[in-house]
Amino acid sequence: MALVPLNGIELNVQTEGSGDLVVLVMGTGSPGRVWRSYQVPALVRAGYRVAYFDNRGIKPSSECGGGFGIDDMVADTAAVISHLGGPAHVVGTSLGARITQELSLAHPSLVRSAVLMATSGRPEPVQQAWSRALCDLYDKGAEVPPAFYAAASVIRNVSQATLADPASAQDWLQLYEFAGSSLTAGDRAQLALSDFAPRLEAYRAITARSLVIGFADDLVLPPRLAREVADAIPGARYAEIAGCGHIGYLERPDEVNRLLVEFLREG
């Protein structure tokens, strides 16, 4: 763990490997170490210096439980890149992809290229309803039973192609149940960011070389939303990976890593 004072808070920043800098930005409610399962080792083997961090709201980074905006998270990411001697290739998923999109607009000199996974450029009503419901539960002091939360999370995040294997389905259920269902004030602050104004038109000003990856069975942010982002960013490339849901980087890591490495090497 390396807590670094950046942008007025503390961020838990980790780096591995050497070479050109790649910064990984995680999505809502998840720690940066999730990237270590598959993406960090693959990128280090490919010759990159890889940085990942816990976004504000995720301990041990500053929780900032009073709330914050996407601009704060963009500024955090910019501070991480500057601290590490950027510019950097930036890879984000879900909320992390939104942060990367906004970073590419606000700080273009820091972004060598951008990879945007499971992303959107406008709010998605069902995802907003889910986030609002969890925020409401938190505000009322209610706690969802871990087994229920695990089942709901697996159905939302994992492809039915993966869950067709009973042993695999059980593994995913156990993983989510082990993670628990308790929300923190930081989680709640991140969930609140699902309410935002449409940004597709603004993304027409992004100049970073961009790859957008959609996950074919994503129920949280369906791939049509990712394709809209690719269509908005000038020159962006779009790729879609079959047989995986919102966490496709964990379900189909070999395919995700292949696309990542190929795209980074092209630049």
C-alpha positions in Angstrom: 0.0 0.0 0.0 1.3 3.5 -0.9 -0.9 6.3 0.3 0.0 9.4 -1.6 -1.3 12.9 -0.9 -2.8 14.1 -4.3 -5.5 16.6 -5.2 -6.2 17.4 -1.6 -6.8 13.8 -0.5 -4.9 10.6 -0.1 -5.0 8.0 -2.8 -3.7 4.4 -2.6 -1.5 4.1 -5.7 0.4 1.0 -6.8 2.8 0.5 -9.7 4.3 -2.6 -11.2 6.7 -3.2 -14.2 8.7 -0.8 -16.3 8.3 1.0 -19.6 5.6 3.3 -20.9 3.0 4.2 -18.3 -0.4 2.6 -18.3 -2.9 3.8 -15.7 -6.0 1.6 -14.9 -9.1 3.2 -13.5 -11.7 1.0 -11.8 -15.5 1.3 -11.8 -18.1 1.9 -9.0 -17.5 0.3 -5.7 -14.5 -1.8 -6.6 -10.8 -1.4 -5.5 -8.0 -1.0 -7.9 -6.5 -4.3 -7.0 -9.3 -6.0 -9.1 -7.0 -5.2 -12.1 -4.3 -7.4 -10.6 -6.2 -10.6 -11.4 -5.5 -10.4 -15.1 -4.8 -7.0 -16.7 -1.7 -6.0 -14.6 0.2 -9.2 -15.2 -0.5 -9.1 -18.9 0.5 -5.5 -19.3 3.7 -6.0 -17.3 4.6 -9.0 -19.4 4.0 -6.8 -22.5 6.6 -4.3 -21.2 4.5 -1.6 -19.6 4.8 0.2 -16.3 1.3 -0.3 -14.8 -0.4 1.9 -12.2 -3.7 1.2 -10.5 -5.3 2.9 -7.5 -8.3 3.0 -5.3 -10.6 5.8 -6.4 -11.8 8.3 -3.8 -14.6 6.6 -1.9 -12.7 3.3 -1.7 -10.6 2.8 1.4 -7.7 3.0 2.1 -7.9 6.0 -0.2 -9.8 9.0 1.3 -13.5 8.0 1.6 -14.9 11.5 1.0 -18.2 10.3 2.4 -19.8 13.7 2.1 -20.0 13.3 -1.6 -18.1 14.3 -4.7 -18.4 14.8 -8.4 -17.0 13.2 -11.5 -14.7 16.3 -11.9 -13.1 15.4 -8.6 -12.4 11.9 -9.8 -11.0 13.2 -13.0 -8.7 15.6 -11.1 -7.6 12.6 -8.9 -6.6 10.6 -12.0 -4.8 13.6 -13.5 -2.9 14.0 -10.3 -1.9 10.3 -10.3 -0.6 10.5 -13.9 1.3 13.7 -13.2 2.8 12.2 -10.0 4.0 9.2 -12.0 5.6 11.3 -14.7 2.9 11.0 -17.4 1.5 11.3 -19.9 0.0 7.8 -19.8 -2.1 5.3 -21.7 -5.4 5.3 -19.6 -7.7 2.3 -19.4 -11.0 2.6 -17.6 -14.1 0.4 -17.1 -17.7 1.5 -16.3 -17.4 4.6 -14.1 -13.6 4.4 -14.7 -14.3 4.7 -18.4 -16.4 7.8 -17.8 -13.6 9.3 -15.8 -11.2 8.5 -18.6 -13.5 10.1 -21.2 -13.7 13.3 -19.1 -10.0 13.2 -18.5 -9.3 13.1 -22.2 -11.3 16.3 -22.5 -10.1 18.2 -19.5 -6.4 17.1 -19.6 -5.6 16.0 -23.2 -1.8 16.4 -22.7 -1.9 13.7 -20.0 -3.6 11.0 -22.2 -1.5 9.2 -24.8 -4.4 6.9 -25.6 -7.6 5.8 -24.0 -9.3 2.4 -23.7 -12.9 2.7 -22.6 -14.7 -0.6 -21.5 -18.4 -1.1 -20.6 -18.9 2.7 -20.9 -21.7 5.2 -21.8 -22.1 8.8 -22.7 -25.6 9.2 -21.3 -27.4 8.0 -18.3 -29.1 4.5 -18.5 -32.5 4.4 -16.7 -32.2 0.9 -15.3 -28.7 1.4 -14.0 -29.9 4.7 -12.4 -32.8 3.0 -10.7 -30.4 0.3 -9.3 -28.0 2.9 -8.0 -30.8 5.1 -6.5 -32.3 2.0 -4.8 -29.0 1.1 -3.2 -28.5 4.7 -2.1 -32.0 4.7 -0.6 -31.2 1.5 1.3 -28.0 3.1 2.7 -29.8 6.3 3.7 -32.4 4.2 5.6 -29.8 2.2 7.4 -31.0 -1.1 5.8 -28.7 -3.8 4.8 -29.3 -6.3 2.0 -28.7 -10.0 3.0 -25.4 -11.0 1.5 -26.9 -14.1 -0.3 -29.5 -11.9 -2.0 -27.0 -9.3 -3.0 -24.7 -11.9 -4.4 -27.4 -13.4 -6.5 -28.5 -10.1 -7.8 -25.0 -9.0 -8.5 -24.1 -12.2 -10.4 -27.3 -11.9 -12.6 -26.5 -8.3 -13.4 -22.7 -8.5 -13.9 -22.0 -12.0 -15.3 -23.0 -13.4 -18.7 -25.5 -16.3 -18.9 -22.9 -17.9 -21.1 -20.6 -18.1 -18.0 -23.4 -19.1 -15.6 -24.5 -22.0 -17.8 -21.8 -24.0 -16.0 -23.2 -24.7 -12.5 -19.7 -24.9 -11.0 -18.8 -21.6 -12.5 -22.1 -20.0 -11.3 -21.4 -21.3 -7.8 -17.9 -19.8 -7.8 -19.2 -16.4 -8.8 -22.0 -16.5 -6.2 -19.4 -17.4 -3.5 -17.1 -14.6 -4.7 -19.8 -11.9 -4.4 -21.2 -13.3 -1.1 -17.7 -13.2 0.3 -17.2 -9.6 -0.8 -20.3 -8.8 1.3 -23.3 -6.4 0.8 -22.4 -3.6 3.2 -22.2 -0.2 1.5 -19.9 2.5 2.8 -20.4 6.3 2.6 -17.8 6.3 -0.2 -19.7 3.6 -2.1 -22.8 5.7 -1.8 -21.1 8.7 -3.1 -19.8 6.8 -6.2 -23.3 5.3 -6.8 -24.8 8.8 -6.9 -22.7 9.6 -9.9 -25.0 7.5 -12.1 -27.1 10.6 -12.4 -25.4 12.8 -15.0 -26.2 14.9 -18.0 -25.7 13.4 -21.5 -22.1 13.9 -22.7 -22.0 12.3 -26.2 -21.9 15.6 -28.0 -19.0 16.8 -25.8 -17.0 13.7 -26.7 -16.7 14.8 -30.3 -13.9 17.0 -29.0 -11.8 14.2 -27.7 -8.5 14.0 -29.6 -6.9 11.0 -27.9 -6.5 7.8 -29.9 -9.3 5.7 -28.4 -10.5 2.1 -28.3 -14.0 1.4 -27.0 -14.8 -2.1 -25.8 -18.3 -3.3 -25.4 -19.3 -6.6 -23.6 -22.0 -8.4 -25.6 -24.0 -9.6 -22.6 -23.6 -6.5 -20.4 -27.0 -5.9 -18.7 -25.6 -3.0 -16.6 -24.4 -0.8 -19.5 -25.4 -2.6 -22.7 -22.9 -2.5 -25.5 -25.1 -0.2 -27.6 -24.1 2.6 -25.1 -20.4 1.8 -25.7 -20.9 1.9 -29.4 -22.5 5.4 -29.1 -19.3 6.6 -27.3 -17.2 5.1 -30.1 -19.3 6.8 -32.7 -19.0 10.2 -30.9 -15.2 10.2 -30.5 -13.4 11.0 -33.8 -11.5 8.1 -35.1 -12.3 5.8 -32.2 -12.2 2.1 -32.8 -15.0 -0.2 -31.4 -14.6 -3.8 -30.5 -17.2 -6.1 -28.9 -16.4 -9.3 -26.9 -18.9 -12.1 -26.9 -20.0 -14.2 -24.0 -19.3 -11.8 -21.2 -21.2 -9.3 -19.1 -20.3 -6.1 -17.3 -17.2 -7.5 -15.8 -15.9 -8.9 -19.1 -12.3 -8.1 -18.1 -12.7 -10.9 -15.5 -14.9 -13.2 -17.5 -12.9 -13.0 -20.8 -9.6 -11.7 -19.7 -7.5 -13.2 -22.5 -9.6 -11.5 -25.2 -9.6 -8.2 -23.3 -5.9 -8.4 -22.7 -5.2 -9.2 -26.3 -7.2 -6.1 -27.4 -5.4 -3.9 -24.9 -1.9 -5.0 -25.8 -2.5 -4.8 -29.5 -4.0 -1.3 -29.3 -1.3 0.0 -27.0 1.5 -1.3 -29.3 -0.1 0.3 -32.3 0.5 3.7 -30.7 
